[in-house]
Amino acid sequence: MKKQEITLDKIFKSLGDPIRMGVIKQLIIYEEGCGDKEMTCGSFDYCVNKATFSHHVKKLIEAGIICERTEGVKKYLFLNPDIKKKYPGLIETVKNSCLPCD
């Protein structure tokens, strides 16, 4: 599979949704809190149905912000390590942003 280019327009478009921002913030907090970089899809706290959550995750993957890894029947999500290199400060900015439910 060809690796897609990560661009700011894709990133900003995908982060324009509070559900997606929440996914990113949860990944950041989880990584900082326990040192583990991956979360299973079922361990996220979200207020939409599973299909809608999956749609939002797909958009974040397409934008190159997060990656997924499958192990058996479990899917693991993690922040794309290239994001921090290509756009320094972006993850910190997202982490410090306010969401309506914060």
N, C-alpha and C positions, 0 to 999 in steps of 0.2 A: 504494500500500500504506500502510495506517495505521501510524503510529509507535506502538509499545507503550510504556507507562509503565515506567520502570525503578524497581523497588522493592527494598528491602533483603531482603525474604523470598525473592524470586526470585534475588537475587544470592547470598545465603548458601546457599540450597538447591543452586544450581548449583556453588558452590565447595566443596561437601562431598565432592567426589570428587577423589582425587589426580591423576588424568589431566587433569582440567579445570584444577586448580591449576597443573599443569605447563605446560599450554598458555599460561595467562596469564603465568606467570613467564618463559617463553621469549619471549613478545612484549615484555615489559618489558625483559629483558636485551638483546634484539635492538635495540630502539629506543634504549636508552641506549648500546649499543656502537657502532652504525654510524650512528645518526641516522635511519635509515629506519623508518617506522612500520608498514610492511606486510611480511608474510611470506607466501610461497606455501605452500599446504597441504603440498606435498611437502618443504618444508625443515624441518619440525618433527621433533624427535627423540621418538619414542613407542614404547612396547613392546606395543602392541595391534595387531590387524589394521586395515586401512584402513576397513572398515565401522564398526568400533567407534569409531575415532578420529573419523570423520565424525559419528557419533551424539553424541559429546561436544561437538564443535564446534557442532552444531545446538543443543544445550542452552545453551551459552554465548551464542549469538546470540539465542535466545528470551528469555534473561534480560536481554539488553541490555548485556552486558559487552563483547562483541566485535561487530564488524561484518565483513561480507565484501563484496568487490568482484570482479566477474568481468571478465576481459579475455581474449577469445578462449576458449581451453580452460583457462586458468589461473584459479584462485581465490586471491585475496589476503585475508588476515585481518589485522585491526588492532584495537587497543583502541578502544572507543567513547569519543570525546572528551568526551561528556557525563558520563561516570562521574566524571572528575576534578573537574568543576564541581559535580555534585550531591552527591558523597560524597568530600570532600577527605580525603586520607589513606588511602583504601581501597587504592589501587594500591601505595602504599609499604608498607602492612601485608602485602599479599599477597607483595610482593617479598621482604620480610624474614622471611616465614614459612618454617618447615622442612617439607620433604617427606620421606617415608621413604627416597627415593633420593638425597637431597641429601648 
